[in-house]
Amino acid sequence: MELTKDISGCGIAGFINRDGSLVSGIDIADSITLMKDRGNGLGAGFAAYGIYPDFKEFYALHIMYDDEHARKITEEYLDRKLHIEQHGGMPTRPIKKKRPIFFVYFVEPREQSTKAESEEFRKEEEDEFIVKLVMHINEKIDGAYVVSSGKNMGVFKGVGFPDEIANFFRIDEYKACCWTAHNRFPTNTPGWWGGAHPFSLLYWTVVHNGEISSYGANKRYLEMYGYKCTQKTDTEVVAYLLDLISRKHGLSFDMVGKIFSPPLWEEIEKMGKKEKELYTALRMTYGGALLNGPFSIIVGYRGGMFGLNDRIKLRPLVAAKKGNTVFMASEESAIKYIAKDLDEIWMPKAGEPVVVNLTEEGYKKIYGTLV
Amino acid sequence: MYEIDAKNVYYRALNETIRSAIKNHNKDLVIENVCGQYYIGTGLSDPDVTLTIHGVPGNDLGAFMNGPKIIVHDDAQDGLGNTMNGGRIVVYGSAGDVLAYSMRGGSIFVEKDVGYRACIHMKAYKDMNPTVVVGGCAGAFMGEYMAGGTLILLGLTKDKNKAVTGNYLATGMHGGSIFIRGEVDDNLLWNQAMTIKPTDEDYKVIQENVKEFCNIFKNDYNKIMKEEFVKVVPKSTRPYGHLYIPGP
């Protein structure tokens, strides 16, 4: 009998060119594939920012369908709700397994035909409009899942090893200023195409190594605000919590870090008055958003990327910098495999987000507007 | 000298190559282009073998190792020296989390920083006394549940934004000695350990190991020894003795 060992533990990687310069997906695929043994072939995926420069004004919906019927129902719904500038099947290469079908739609919200509909789907509140649309499709249409829904970005994910999924989605042919990647080792949730990372909503994407033990509490908290968890994987809550806390409530990523990975009560006890007040208020207001359990995550968003660990750093994360590019990964070797002569390498501290934003010019280059 | 090129070689194949080279009586192995291969040196036991590694070795470098010497000319990753029983590992760079986890013999020298949970569950037995010397700073939970052995932290990379060690230092420690150069904030210690001034006997141990460190990494011994050390010791040999059952 051959002795084998499961090296269990997902792998994550990501990098961002702060000046907005675009590079192909070859490097990120190499980086995550170096950590192939962190996954077991049951999930891998990539998020890319800046890939659709010709449609940067439009929300790019990446939708996964189980069958043609689901596509028909979904497209009828999309036609009723949105202006579709262009759409088509996502370019793929053959893969030796049963797989869903993938389509991309470049859309924008439009006036609704009835008053009741216009009240629920308000054209002026574009992001909100898209969130509602995504929640509706994921919850109500059997066999249809919106994989990503931001502008000038997209998520490519599925069941397989990272090199397989990269090849399937032809990510070497896309060019992005920010790439993140995931290699999955599912522990207590199913390995299915929708359960692969990144998880995404609007411009948010999350890749995650670890386990959100507070999933149930987070899910119920999110339901109060209209977010429906439908993807059967804990990481999904992180994407929606970011949307709620950062986009809707306007809190900074530093605050998000303090909410997701708060210090223990014993530590808060030892703080000065002002800090104690802040942390106590955050724990009371956002208790339902606390992420319990071990995690390291890399989050992509409109204009940047950040990495974060759980409050006692139970999962690995290394960061490095070279010129205008910042890298993060589960293992240092995954960074050095794609970048030589780094200026700086460091191990981020528990609960302290490493936030990297595009420069002003970089932002303008990708999104065509100022921040 | 026996050279091995590890470029794009899968970890299992690399480790097989290393083992068969040692079986064929090679003692001095130089491994080039290492990048993330796990388990290098795991379980090797010939004390005359030296592995020189260029590139970043993967997790669990030298795990369960019992005799050989490993020299790393780059950073190392997580789990270095996991349950190591004998031999020596030298890292010309930094190392990741859980360094020397459950280490029970031999020595580890790291030039720069180490991550979280260094030397947790380290233990000693009779004449087996594991020794770890770290030149830079360490993350939180250093020496957690430590039961034996010697850990010396020099803090040469510390500055006003970078503390020599994180919190929960020596939580649940019940044996062994931790020596830290410079001052240690009592708040880092939580409840189960305390700092005292090292004795003359202790300083002999510190001096001997710092000399060794300076020989390896070419540091200025006198400059390092100018600053005083503190010793972290457990308050009790059984910190959790009464956790579940109220004691006398």
Boltz contact constraints between the chains, C-beta under 6 A:
constraints:
  - contact:
      token1: [A, 34]
      token2: [B, 36]
      max_distance: 6.0
  - contact:
      token1: [A, 270]
      token2: [B, 187]
      max_distance: 6.0
  - contact:
      token1: [A, 313]
      token2: [B, 116]
      max_distance: 6.0
  - contact:
      token1: [A, 316]
      token2: [B, 78]
      max_distance: 6.0
  - contact:
      token1: [A, 331]
      token2: [B, 36]
      max_distance: 6.0
  - contact:
      token1: [A, 331]
      token2: [B, 77]
      max_distance: 6.0
  - contact:
      token1: [A, 332]
      token2: [B, 56]
      max_distance: 6.0
  - contact:
      token1: [A, 332]
      token2: [B, 75]
      max_distance: 6.0
  - contact:
      token1: [A, 332]
      token2: [B, 77]
      max_distance: 6.0
  - contact:
      token1: [A, 333]
      token2: [B, 35]
      max_distance: 6.0
  - contact:
      token1: [A, 333]
      token2: [B, 36]
      max_distance: 6.0
  - contact:
      token1: [A, 333]
      token2: [B, 56]
      max_distance: 6.0
  - contact:
      token1: [A, 336]
      token2: [B, 56]
      max_distance: 6.0
  - contact:
      token1: [A, 337]
      token2: [B, 35]
      max_distance: 6.0
  - contact:
      token1: [A, 347]
      token2: [B, 115]
      max_distance: 6.0
